[in-house]
Amino acid sequence: MSLQNEANEHKEYEGDAEEETLDPRVKQQLETLNQWTEKINALEKRFEESNALFRCVLNESSDKLKCLAHKLGKCVREARPYYDAKRRTKELQLKCQRAAINFEKACQLYEQSKETISLTEERFAAHKQYYEEMIENEKGDKRREFDNTWQEMLNQATIKLMNAEMMRRESELKHERCMALFRNSEEKATHLEKQLKSSIKKSRTYFEEQYKFHQRLHAIKGEIETLRREITDSKSAYSMTLRNLESISEEIHEKRNRSLLQSSLKREPGVGAETNEVPSESVDKCSVPELNVSSSRCQLQIVPKSVAVFDVMSNSSPLDYESDDADDSSFNLTSLQCSLDDSKLDEENDGAFFEVNLD
């Protein structure tokens, strides 16, 4: 019985393990995990290559520009303020363009807010007659009530109008400041161009080469930043997939533990349950020999394992034995009158003896 129970538990455990290994969610999460791992490795490889390329281009540009500066001489140093002013003018121009776009958006928002207020006031005026009639029908002790919905719409439109007007003023002031700086920088660049015309012409090769290197480095830097963001996002997705896999694994283990607990709570057979029981057929086939007892005294020996031995001591009167059905296993003594005078119990040789006096 115990071996059979162990075999059943082993089969249940194998079934749970097979269910755990064949869970489609685990397989899907593992495949996703492998995909993110491959993507992260590829992105990190590209990231390292881009960094190496950036350093290589930077070193190359530095060496080449040094050679050009040494070759051209002092004209590079003299023309540098002009190119700095020109670069500053270009930056301010872009800044002015962004300020102009923001100012235009603020103006559009301001106009929309004004239209909303006008529309709300028109609708409120259209319902004015209805409110007046409603007020006339009311009693004198009641106060006038306004439509809360229209009042709330009017308040929100007014707030939006005030915010839009504030944004419009701020963007307008910012645009004006940018335009002032742009004009000053442009005037400075124009003045330096007239003053340093000869040096600018001689050093044009140097600054054009410098501009090309700056553009190339800027493009590589943008690619590096893009790869860095992609790596961060991929690692976040990898961590999320790993957490999902852990939760699924915990769920499977919890389910298996519950199954093992339920199987362990089943009632096990008691001690001695493995002993082979005596079949009823053997009891039916058992035959008891007939005994003729003629003595007035006999001894009944009770031996362990329920074996009864009759030892006839004397032959004084006949003893007839009749056996009934094997199911009740009883003895019928007929034609026998006996009286028990005394009985003694002796324990020896792993047995018990009863002395019975038969009259």
Secondary structure, 3 states (H helix, E strand, C coil): CHHHHHHHHHHHHHHHHHHHHCCHHHHHHHHHHHHHHHHHHHHHHHHHHHHHHHHHHHHHHHHHHHHHHHHHCCHHHHHHHHHHHHHHHHHHHHHHHHHHHHHHHHHHHHHHHHHHHHHHHHHHHHCHHHHHHHHHHCCCCCCCCCCHHHHHHHHHHHHHHHHHHHHHHHHHHHHHHHHHHHHHHHHHHHHHHHHCHHHHHHCHHHHHHHHHHHHHHHHHHHHHHHHHHHHHHHHHHHHHHHHHHHHHHHHHHHHHHHHHHHHHCCCCCCCCCCCCCCCHHHHHHCCCCCCCCCCCEEEEEEECCCEEEEEECCCCCCCEEEECCCCCCCEEEECCCCCCCCCCEEEECCEEEEEEECC
